[in-house]
Amino acid sequence: MNSLFIFLKHKLNNKNLLDTHIYCRLKQNESIQYWFRFAPSYNTLDMSMHVTSYNKYIRENERCVKISHFGKIEHIVYELLLSQLTHLSTDTKLIIGIKFDDEPMPTNDLIEVDINIAPQGFNLDECPVCKSPWITTQSPVLLNCEHRICVECLLGIVRSGGNSCPVCRDIFI
């Protein structure tokens, strides 16, 4: 197990995901920051994860993705953090803190972690839905979330009433 997962397991033990706020910043550039918070999704069994990114301390992007909360909280948060930080270089150092609703901002109980995100096939050489190599399909479509999908699969998702990325469930329509 890596240090991030161990930290999450320790901090999130017996906690409610809805009370959890996670703060991340780059060690090399503290003006690049991310906030993750969780909220219930109304009229569904899903939850929402709100991700806010800051660049030079200015809010750059805010998005909301639907997530499943079926599983152990530390596994859910670990996978969600990694999926939302895939655009960072493979050897990035992050400073991470966790705040719960009844606590002040994290200042002392922070952890430094190396994020070694291995490149995933869906970002490199194949469609994440049909697994066809980009060489044999039309050019991939780049979604707002930075994931790629082939035109045929994207059209299939839209025709079936879908509107979210098959990798991270970010809404694209």
C-alpha positions as CSV (number, residue, x, y, z in Angstrom):
1,M,0.0,0.0,0.0
2,N,1.2,3.5,-0.7
3,S,1.4,6.4,1.7
4,L,-1.7,8.1,0.2
5,F,-3.9,5.1,0.8
6,I,-2.6,4.6,4.3
7,F,-3.2,8.2,5.1
8,L,-6.8,8.1,3.8
9,K,-7.5,4.8,5.6
10,H,-6.3,6.4,8.9
11,K,-8.1,9.7,8.5
12,L,-11.4,8.4,7.0
13,N,-11.9,5.6,9.5
14,N,-15.6,5.7,10.7
15,K,-16.2,9.0,8.9
16,N,-19.1,10.0,6.6
17,L,-18.1,10.8,3.0
18,L,-20.6,13.7,3.0
19,D,-18.7,15.4,5.8
20,T,-15.4,15.1,4.0
21,H,-13.4,17.9,2.3
22,I,-10.0,17.1,0.8
23,Y,-7.4,19.8,0.0
24,C,-4.5,19.1,-2.3
25,R,-1.7,21.4,-3.5
26,L,1.4,20.9,-5.5
27,K,4.5,20.8,-3.4
28,Q,6.5,22.5,-6.2
29,N,3.9,25.2,-6.7
30,E,1.5,25.8,-3.8
31,S,-0.6,28.2,-5.9
32,I,-1.9,25.2,-7.8
33,Q,-4.6,23.7,-5.6
34,Y,-7.6,21.3,-5.7
35,W,-10.6,21.0,-3.4
36,F,-12.8,17.9,-3.3
37,R,-16.1,17.9,-1.5
38,F,-19.0,15.5,-1.5
39,A,-22.8,16.0,-1.6
40,P,-25.9,13.9,-2.0
41,S,-27.4,13.8,-5.5
42,Y,-31.1,14.4,-5.4
43,N,-33.5,12.0,-7.0
44,T,-30.8,9.3,-7.5
45,L,-28.8,6.9,-5.3
46,D,-25.6,8.5,-6.5
47,M,-23.5,11.1,-4.8
48,S,-21.8,14.1,-6.3
49,M,-18.1,15.0,-6.0
50,H,-17.4,18.7,-6.5
51,V,-13.9,19.4,-7.8
52,T,-12.5,22.9,-7.7
53,S,-9.1,23.7,-9.2
54,Y,-7.1,26.8,-8.6
55,N,-4.2,28.1,-10.6
56,K,-2.2,31.0,-9.0
57,Y,-4.8,31.0,-6.2
58,I,-7.5,31.9,-8.7
59,R,-10.5,29.5,-9.3
60,E,-9.8,28.1,-12.7
61,N,-12.3,25.3,-13.0
62,E,-15.2,23.8,-11.0
63,R,-17.1,20.7,-12.0
64,C,-19.4,18.1,-10.5
65,V,-19.3,14.4,-11.2
66,K,-21.7,11.7,-10.1
67,I,-20.1,9.0,-8.1
68,S,-21.1,5.7,-6.5
69,H,-20.6,5.5,-2.7
70,F,-20.8,1.7,-2.6
71,G,-17.6,0.5,-1.0
72,K,-15.1,1.5,1.7
73,I,-14.6,5.2,2.0
74,E,-10.8,5.1,1.7
75,H,-11.0,3.0,-1.5
76,I,-13.6,5.4,-3.0
77,V,-11.6,8.6,-2.2
78,Y,-8.3,7.1,-3.3
79,E,-9.6,6.1,-6.7
80,L,-11.5,9.4,-7.1
81,L,-8.4,11.5,-6.3
82,L,-6.2,9.6,-8.7
83,S,-8.8,9.8,-11.5
84,Q,-9.2,13.5,-11.1
85,L,-5.4,14.1,-11.0
86,T,-4.4,12.1,-14.0
87,H,-3.4,15.2,-16.0
88,L,-0.5,15.9,-13.6
89,S,3.0,14.7,-14.5
90,T,3.8,11.2,-13.4
91,D,6.3,12.2,-10.6
92,T,4.3,15.0,-8.9
93,K,4.5,15.6,-5.1
94,L,1.3,16.7,-3.5
95,I,0.5,18.0,0.0
96,I,-2.9,16.7,1.1
97,G,-5.1,17.5,4.0
98,I,-8.5,16.4,5.0
99,K,-11.1,18.5,6.7
100,F,-14.4,17.4,8.2
101,D,-17.5,19.6,8.6
102,D,-16.8,20.2,12.3
103,E,-13.1,21.0,12.0
104,P,-11.0,24.0,10.9
105,M,-8.9,24.1,7.8
106,P,-6.2,21.4,7.8
107,T,-2.8,23.0,8.7
108,N,-0.9,20.5,10.8
109,D,-2.1,17.1,9.8
110,L,-0.9,17.2,6.2
111,I,0.9,14.5,4.3
112,E,3.3,14.8,1.4
113,V,2.8,12.1,-1.2
114,D,4.3,11.2,-4.5
115,I,1.7,10.7,-7.2
116,N,3.0,8.2,-9.7
117,I,0.1,7.9,-12.0
118,A,0.9,5.3,-14.7
119,P,-0.4,6.3,-18.1
120,Q,-3.7,4.5,-18.8
121,G,-4.6,2.8,-22.0
122,F,-7.6,5.1,-22.6
123,N,-5.3,8.1,-22.7
124,L,-2.8,6.5,-24.9
125,D,-3.7,3.9,-27.5
126,E,-7.3,2.6,-27.3
127,C,-10.9,3.6,-26.8
128,P,-12.0,2.9,-23.2
129,V,-15.4,1.6,-24.4
130,C,-14.7,-0.7,-27.4
131,K,-10.9,-1.1,-26.8
132,S,-10.2,-0.5,-30.5
133,P,-6.7,0.9,-31.0
134,W,-6.7,4.5,-32.2
135,I,-4.9,3.3,-35.4
136,T,-7.9,1.3,-36.6
137,T,-10.6,3.8,-35.6
138,Q,-11.3,7.4,-36.6
139,S,-9.4,10.1,-34.6
140,P,-10.4,10.1,-31.0
141,V,-12.7,12.8,-29.6
142,L,-11.2,14.7,-26.7
143,L,-13.8,15.3,-24.0
144,N,-13.8,18.3,-21.6
145,C,-12.5,16.0,-18.8
146,E,-9.4,15.2,-21.0
147,H,-10.4,11.6,-21.7
148,R,-10.6,10.3,-25.3
149,I,-13.3,8.2,-26.9
150,C,-13.8,7.1,-30.5
151,V,-16.5,8.7,-32.5
152,E,-18.6,5.5,-32.9
153,C,-18.8,4.9,-29.1
154,L,-19.5,8.6,-28.4
155,L,-22.4,8.5,-30.9
156,G,-23.6,5.3,-29.3
157,I,-23.6,6.9,-25.8
158,V,-25.5,10.0,-27.0
159,R,-28.0,7.9,-29.0
160,S,-28.8,5.8,-25.9
161,G,-29.5,9.0,-23.9
162,G,-26.2,9.1,-22.1
163,N,-24.3,12.4,-21.5
164,S,-21.3,11.5,-19.5
165,C,-17.7,10.3,-20.0
166,P,-17.5,6.5,-19.7
167,V,-14.2,6.8,-17.7
168,C,-15.0,9.5,-15.0
169,R,-18.7,10.2,-15.6
170,D,-18.1,13.9,-16.1
171,I,-21.1,15.4,-18.0
172,F,-20.1,16.4,-21.6
173,I,-23.5,17.5,-22.9
